[in-house]
Amino acid sequence: MPIYGTLISWFNNIPPLISKHRALSRDTGVFSNPGAFNPERYIGIDLKSEKGKLMDPRSFIFGFGRRYCPGADLVESSVWILTASILATLDVKPPANGMPDVKYEDAIFRFVESLLAS
């Protein structure tokens, strides 16, 4: 059974290789209020400036260097096509009877409780 001991010791050496996405996306030196949900913070940023490069989630979300995700361009293109298709073919508007009461049960799976009850 030496293979398991070898694998476990190998996995213990991985954390320095894994980037800290949570720390990069919540850097208080870059974002004024990093814990708040504020998509408007990305509107109007200059991607050529140093701060703009740090604020761009694409600069770190797909990895770095030779560990960069090979499917990153495919994913970005697919999301763009999906969003354009939804906006072109569907009427996206709030519900006629007002916004539903949203209650989150936990941090992993989020759902609107009133929609599940019906």
Backbone as CSV, one residue per row, in Angstrom:
resi,resn,N_x,N_y,N_z,CA_x,CA_y,CA_z,C_x,C_y,C_z
1,MET,0.790,-1.212,0.000,0.000,0.000,0.000,0.840,1.288,0.000
2,PRO,2.035,1.283,-0.484,2.821,2.513,-0.476,2.288,3.564,-1.443
3,ILE,1.490,3.160,-2.429,0.972,4.126,-3.388,0.086,5.162,-2.711
4,TYR,-0.734,4.752,-1.731,-1.601,5.705,-1.052,-0.800,6.720,-0.263
5,GLY,0.231,6.276,0.414,1.083,7.203,1.147,1.773,8.183,0.220
6,THR,2.166,7.698,-0.962,2.801,8.573,-1.946,1.810,9.604,-2.457
7,LEU,0.580,9.167,-2.754,-0.431,10.099,-3.235,-0.772,11.144,-2.187
8,ILE,-0.932,10.713,-0.946,-1.276,11.664,0.114,-0.165,12.691,0.295
9,SER,1.103,12.251,0.287,2.187,13.218,0.437,2.270,14.129,-0.786
10,TRP,1.911,13.618,-1.970,1.914,14.448,-3.163,0.817,15.505,-3.089
11,PHE,-0.390,15.132,-2.626,-1.483,16.088,-2.498,-1.173,17.157,-1.461
12,ASN,-0.390,16.852,-0.444,-0.035,17.852,0.554,0.842,18.952,-0.028
13,ASN,1.491,18.709,-1.138,2.355,19.704,-1.759,1.644,20.554,-2.806
14,ILE,0.371,20.295,-3.088,-0.343,21.021,-4.139,-0.777,22.437,-3.741
15,PRO,-1.220,22.733,-2.530,-1.786,24.054,-2.261,-0.978,25.258,-2.732
16,PRO,0.348,25.259,-2.730,1.040,26.426,-3.286,0.794,26.618,-4.778
17,LEU,0.433,25.554,-5.497,0.187,25.659,-6.926,-1.206,26.198,-7.236
18,ILE,-2.142,26.001,-6.332,-3.515,26.416,-6.566,-3.655,27.892,-6.222
19,SER,-4.189,28.657,-7.168,-4.349,30.091,-6.912,-5.480,30.326,-5.917
20,LYS,-5.439,31.419,-5.272,-6.430,31.767,-4.262,-7.473,32.699,-4.877
21,HIS,-8.439,32.105,-5.590,-9.445,32.893,-6.300,-10.280,33.747,-5.357
22,ARG,-10.600,33.202,-4.206,-11.414,33.962,-3.264,-10.674,35.199,-2.780
23,ALA,-9.404,35.066,-2.484,-8.616,36.212,-2.033,-8.439,37.231,-3.152
24,LEU,-8.243,36.766,-4.384,-8.068,37.686,-5.509,-9.339,38.459,-5.816
25,SER,-10.486,37.833,-5.667,-11.746,38.508,-5.982,-12.271,39.357,-4.833
26,ARG,-11.642,39.279,-3.673,-12.087,40.060,-2.510,-10.966,40.907,-1.922
27,ASP,-10.068,41.367,-2.783,-8.943,42.189,-2.353,-9.439,43.599,-2.030
28,THR,-9.279,44.032,-0.788,-9.756,45.354,-0.382,-8.936,46.476,-1.004
29,GLY,-7.743,46.189,-1.483,-6.951,47.196,-2.176,-7.460,47.474,-3.577
30,VAL,-8.225,46.549,-4.133,-8.751,46.700,-5.489,-10.231,47.071,-5.463
31,PHE,-11.005,46.406,-4.622,-12.452,46.632,-4.550,-12.784,47.400,-3.275
32,SER,-13.651,48.405,-3.395,-13.991,49.222,-2.228,-14.808,48.440,-1.201
33,ASN,-15.758,47.643,-1.640,-16.567,46.832,-0.737,-16.653,45.428,-1.335
34,PRO,-15.613,44.609,-1.154,-15.538,43.345,-1.883,-16.592,42.316,-1.502
35,GLY,-17.167,42.390,-0.312,-18.144,41.397,0.107,-19.544,41.651,-0.411
36,ALA,-19.813,42.852,-0.914,-21.154,43.208,-1.369,-21.380,42.773,-2.809
37,PHE,-22.615,42.382,-3.110,-22.997,42.063,-4.484,-23.206,43.381,-5.215
38,ASN,-22.272,43.738,-6.081,-22.328,45.011,-6.774,-21.777,44.851,-8.194
39,PRO,-22.590,44.359,-9.136,-22.100,44.179,-10.499,-21.724,45.488,-11.183
40,GLU,-22.247,46.615,-10.699,-21.947,47.907,-11.315,-20.484,48.297,-11.161
41,ARG,-19.751,47.635,-10.258,-18.338,47.982,-10.071,-17.514,47.708,-11.318
42,TYR,-18.018,46.863,-12.212,-17.280,46.531,-13.424,-17.642,47.430,-14.606
43,ILE,-18.652,48.285,-14.462,-19.056,49.156,-15.556,-18.076,50.322,-15.640
44,GLY,-17.564,50.532,-16.810,-16.704,51.681,-17.055,-15.270,51.539,-16.579
45,ILE,-14.819,50.337,-16.262,-13.422,50.204,-15.844,-12.531,50.194,-17.088
46,ASP,-11.355,50.772,-16.962,-10.394,50.816,-18.053,-9.515,49.571,-17.956
47,LEU,-9.706,48.623,-18.867,-8.965,47.369,-18.802,-7.486,47.527,-19.141
48,LYS,-7.105,48.705,-19.646,-5.698,48.937,-19.955,-4.921,49.452,-18.734
49,SER,-5.634,49.969,-17.743,-4.964,50.464,-16.536,-4.599,49.290,-15.625
50,GLU,-3.691,49.536,-14.704,-3.249,48.476,-13.791,-4.391,48.017,-12.884
51,LYS,-5.178,48.966,-12.359,-6.302,48.598,-11.493,-7.386,47.872,-12.287
52,GLY,-7.599,48.287,-13.528,-8.576,47.623,-14.382,-8.200,46.189,-14.663
53,LYS,-6.910,45.931,-14.860,-6.454,44.559,-15.080,-6.667,43.704,-13.845
54,LEU,-6.491,44.291,-12.659,-6.710,43.550,-11.421,-8.194,43.290,-11.168
55,MET,-9.052,44.229,-11.621,-10.489,44.074,-11.395,-11.141,43.093,-12.362
56,ASP,-10.520,42.849,-13.500,-11.106,41.978,-14.505,-11.061,40.529,-14.031
57,PRO,-12.230,39.902,-13.771,-12.220,38.531,-13.266,-11.605,37.541,-14.243
58,ARG,-11.608,37.856,-15.541,-11.018,36.937,-16.516,-9.505,36.837,-16.355
59,SER,-8.899,37.788,-15.625,-7.453,37.743,-15.455,-7.014,36.645,-14.484
60,PHE,-7.942,36.119,-13.679,-7.548,35.075,-12.728,-8.504,33.888,-12.659
61,ILE,-9.712,34.015,-13.155,-10.703,32.968,-12.936,-10.404,31.682,-13.717
62,PHE,-9.710,31.793,-14.848,-9.402,30.611,-15.646,-8.014,30.063,-15.384
63,GLY,-7.327,30.556,-14.383,-6.014,30.045,-14.036,-4.894,30.912,-14.573
64,PHE,-3.659,30.423,-14.412,-2.484,31.192,-14.777,-1.486,30.329,-15.525
65,GLY,-0.706,30.977,-16.385,0.424,30.323,-17.028,0.066,29.038,-17.741
66,ARG,0.852,28.016,-17.540,0.594,26.757,-18.238,-0.581,26.000,-17.654
67,ARG,-1.117,26.437,-16.519,-2.307,25.821,-15.951,-3.577,26.583,-16.342
68,TYR,-3.464,27.456,-17.335,-4.615,28.210,-17.834,-5.590,27.249,-18.511
69,CYS,-6.856,27.445,-18.287,-7.897,26.565,-18.816,-7.903,26.608,-20.348
70,PRO,-7.737,25.471,-21.010,-7.729,25.479,-22.474,-9.099,25.773,-23.079
71,GLY,-10.163,25.646,-22.303,-11.502,25.902,-22.815,-12.038,27.281,-22.481
72,ALA,-11.183,28.190,-22.002,-11.641,29.511,-21.578,-12.290,30.285,-22.725
73,ASP,-11.692,30.279,-23.901,-12.261,30.994,-25.042,-13.591,30.387,-25.466
74,LEU,-13.687,29.067,-25.417,-14.938,28.393,-25.756,-16.042,28.771,-24.768
75,VAL,-15.707,28.812,-23.493,-16.689,29.160,-22.461,-17.179,30.591,-22.638
76,GLU,-16.255,31.528,-22.843,-16.655,32.932,-23.005,-17.533,33.113,-24.240
77,SER,-17.179,32.445,-25.340,-17.983,32.539,-26.560,-19.358,31.908,-26.362
78,SER,-19.405,30.784,-25.662,-20.680,30.098,-25.428,-21.611,30.930,-24.553
79,VAL,-21.066,31.541,-23.516,-21.888,32.389,-22.643,-22.401,33.601,-23.413
80,TRP,-21.545,34.180,-24.258,-21.957,35.329,-25.071,-23.094,34.931,-26.018
81,ILE,-22.959,33.815,-26.704,-23.990,33.361,-27.641,-25.281,33.024,-26.903
82,LEU,-25.180,32.368,-25.747,-26.363,32.033,-24.965,-27.095,33.292,-24.499
83,THR,-26.358,34.267,-23.993,-26.968,35.518,-23.528,-27.618,36.266,-24.682
84,ALA,-26.926,36.364,-25.807,-27.496,37.044,-26.974,-28.748,36.329,-27.473
85,SER,-28.745,35.003,-27.464,-29.914,34.238,-27.910,-31.112,34.445,-26.991
86,ILE,-30.869,34.461,-25.693,-31.961,34.680,-24.730,-32.556,36.068,-24.904
87,LEU,-31.689,37.076,-25.021,-32.186,38.445,-25.169,-32.881,38.666,-26.506
88,ALA,-32.463,37.953,-27.551,-33.059,38.127,-28.869,-34.395,37.401,-29.014
89,THR,-34.580,36.307,-28.301,-35.771,35.486,-28.524,-36.815,35.551,-27.424
90,LEU,-36.466,36.016,-26.250,-37.396,36.028,-25.118,-37.631,37.443,-24.617
91,ASP,-38.783,37.666,-24.004,-39.062,38.923,-23.319,-38.653,38.755,-21.864
92,VAL,-37.574,39.379,-21.485,-37.072,39.274,-20.117,-37.578,40.484,-19.345
93,LYS,-38.484,40.236,-18.410,-39.046,41.323,-17.605,-39.459,40.777,-16.251
94,PRO,-39.622,41.641,-15.265,-40.025,41.155,-13.936,-41.448,40.597,-13.962
95,PRO,-41.783,39.750,-13.011,-43.127,39.172,-12.979,-44.197,40.239,-12.758
96,ALA,-45.392,39.991,-13.300,-46.486,40.964,-13.209,-46.962,41.161,-11.778
97,ASN,-46.889,40.134,-10.936,-47.381,40.234,-9.565,-46.275,40.641,-8.584
98,GLY,-45.197,41.183,-9.081,-44.119,41.637,-8.201,-43.057,40.573,-8.013
99,MET,-41.977,40.997,-7.452,-40.858,40.086,-7.238,-41.188,39.100,-6.129
100,PRO,-40.821,37.834,-6.285,-41.101,36.843,-5.234,-40.213,37.071,-4.018
101,ASP,-40.676,36.588,-2.895,-39.894,36.677,-1.670,-38.793,35.618,-1.737
102,VAL,-37.573,36.050,-1.779,-36.451,35.129,-1.925,-35.891,34.807,-0.552
103,LYS,-35.826,33.506,-0.254,-35.277,33.057,1.017,-34.238,31.989,0.714
104,TYR,-33.017,32.222,1.161,-31.932,31.283,0.907,-31.833,30.306,2.061
105,GLU,-31.838,29.027,1.734,-31.737,27.998,2.754,-30.291,27.734,3.170
106,ASP,-29.392,27.736,2.197,-27.984,27.540,2.504,-27.152,28.243,1.442
107,ALA,-25.848,28.171,1.557,-24.978,28.903,0.653,-24.662,28.139,-0.624
108,ILE,-24.946,26.857,-0.677,-24.585,26.082,-1.857,-25.720,26.068,-2.873
109,PHE,-26.912,25.630,-2.478,-28.047,25.564,-3.377,-29.008,26.682,-3.021
110,ARG,-29.241,27.585,-3.966,-30.141,28.701,-3.717,-31.359,28.567,-4.611
111,PHE,-32.516,28.815,-4.041,-33.741,28.717,-4.818,-34.779,29.641,-4.197
112,VAL,-35.796,29.957,-4.989,-36.897,30.785,-4.516,-37.918,29.837,-3.912
113,GLU,-38.116,29.937,-2.608,-38.966,28.995,-1.877,-40.404,29.024,-2.361
114,SER,-40.927,30.206,-2.719,-42.336,30.299,-3.136,-42.565,29.591,-4.470
115,LEU,-41.567,29.506,-5.336,-41.725,28.798,-6.594,-41.744,27.298,-6.400
116,LEU,-41.012,26.813,-5.403,-41.000,25.381,-5.134,-42.259,24.919,-4.431
117,ALA,-42.915,25.805,-3.690,-44.109,25.430,-2.935,-45.326,25.249,-3.847
118,SER,-45.319,25.899,-5.019,-46.505,25.827,-5.883,-46.524,24.585,-6.740
